[in-house]
Amino acid sequence: MQTTCRRNFMRKDWSVFNGTGFQYDPSVEYHNQPLIVIGPMNKKCQYCDAFKWKNETAGMCCSSGKVSLPLLGEPEEPLKTLLLSVTDESKQFLSKIRKYNSCFQMTPFGVDKVIRMPGFSPTFTVQGQIYHQIGSLFLLY
């Protein structure tokens, strides 16, 4: 089946990609497929200067200037040193930053107040502070 799949990917027909989002094949080099070219992100939003792809909807990033986020300030220590210095410790941190960030993706979170809608509702509204419940990291403070 994989040989057939690879052979089909060489065709110039979009139907070959039907369902591939749910059946990812790591042996296929998707970036080399002529039909899968999104190009560089070199188009700037006229309102917020966000970089976008050529055919991306204008103003979708900031609701046509209605949403404005404040600029990020300088990071606090020790993050500032880890990001901006050239020590062995910072090099190790930067080489593993994705792994560190991934540690938080499945971390349970807590909130100050949860508002649940009556009846069956798969969503909820949060008011107040949202925080991660990281367990053993609390011992570091």
C-alpha positions in Angstrom: 0.0 0.0 0.0 2.8 2.4 0.8 4.3 2.0 -2.7 0.9 2.8 -4.2 0.6 5.8 -2.0 4.0 7.1 -2.9 3.3 6.5 -6.6 0.0 8.4 -6.3 1.7 11.3 -4.8 3.7 11.9 -8.0 0.4 12.5 -9.9 -0.8 16.1 -10.4 -4.2 15.4 -8.9 -5.4 16.8 -5.6 -7.6 13.8 -5.0 -4.4 11.9 -3.9 -4.3 14.0 -0.8 -7.9 13.2 0.4 -7.6 11.9 4.0 -3.8 12.3 4.2 -4.3 14.7 7.1 -5.6 11.7 9.1 -3.2 9.1 7.6 0.2 10.9 7.7 3.0 8.9 6.1 6.4 10.0 7.4 8.2 8.3 4.4 6.5 10.8 2.0 8.4 14.0 1.5 5.4 16.4 1.4 7.6 19.5 1.1 8.8 18.2 -2.3 5.3 17.8 -3.7 4.6 20.4 -6.5 0.9 20.7 -5.4 1.9 21.6 -1.8 3.5 25.0 -2.1 2.4 27.7 0.2 5.3 30.0 -0.5 7.1 32.4 1.9 5.4 34.5 4.6 6.3 37.8 3.1 3.0 39.7 2.9 2.5 42.1 5.9 -0.8 42.9 7.4 -1.5 46.7 6.9 -2.8 47.0 10.4 -0.6 45.0 12.7 2.5 44.1 10.5 2.0 40.4 11.0 3.6 38.3 8.3 1.1 36.3 6.2 1.1 34.0 3.2 0.2 35.4 -0.2 -3.5 34.2 -0.2 -4.2 34.6 3.5 -7.3 36.7 4.3 -6.5 40.3 5.0 -7.1 41.5 8.5 -7.9 38.1 9.9 -4.9 38.2 12.3 -6.1 41.4 14.1 -9.7 41.7 12.9 -8.7 44.6 10.6 -7.0 46.6 13.3 -9.7 46.2 15.9 -7.5 43.9 18.1 -4.2 45.4 19.3 -1.8 43.4 21.5 0.8 45.3 23.6 4.4 44.7 22.6 6.3 42.1 24.7 8.6 43.6 27.2 12.0 42.2 28.1 11.9 38.7 29.6 12.5 38.4 33.3 15.6 36.6 34.7 16.7 33.8 34.4 14.9 33.5 31.1 16.6 36.7 29.8 20.0 35.2 30.4 19.1 31.9 28.9 17.8 33.5 25.7 20.3 36.2 25.2 23.7 35.0 26.5 26.1 32.6 24.8 27.0 30.3 27.8 26.9 26.5 27.7 23.8 26.6 29.8 22.0 28.9 27.4 23.1 26.8 24.4 21.7 23.7 26.1 18.4 25.5 27.0 17.9 26.8 23.4 18.6 23.4 21.9 15.9 21.8 24.1 13.5 24.7 24.3 10.8 22.8 22.3 10.9 19.9 24.8 10.7 22.3 27.7 7.7 24.0 26.1 6.0 20.7 25.4 6.1 19.8 29.1 3.3 22.3 29.6 1.0 21.2 26.7 -0.7 18.5 28.8 -0.3 20.2 32.2 -3.6 20.5 34.0 -4.7 24.1 34.6 -6.6 25.7 37.4 -8.8 28.8 37.3 -10.2 31.3 39.8 -13.8 30.9 38.6 -15.5 28.6 36.1 -18.9 29.4 34.7 -20.7 26.3 33.3 -23.7 26.7 31.0 -26.8 24.7 32.0 -27.5 21.4 30.3 -24.9 19.6 28.2 -22.2 22.0 27.1 -18.7 20.9 26.1 -17.4 24.4 26.7 -17.0 26.6 29.8 -16.1 30.2 30.5 -13.2 31.2 32.7 -13.1 34.4 34.8 -10.0 35.6 36.6 -6.5 34.0 36.6 -5.6 30.9 34.7 -2.6 28.9 36.0 -0.7 25.7 35.4 -0.8 23.0 38.1 2.7 21.6 37.7 3.1 19.8 41.0 6.7 19.3 41.7 7.7 22.6 40.2 5.9 24.3 43.1 8.8 23.1 45.3 11.2 25.3 43.5 9.7 28.5 44.8 
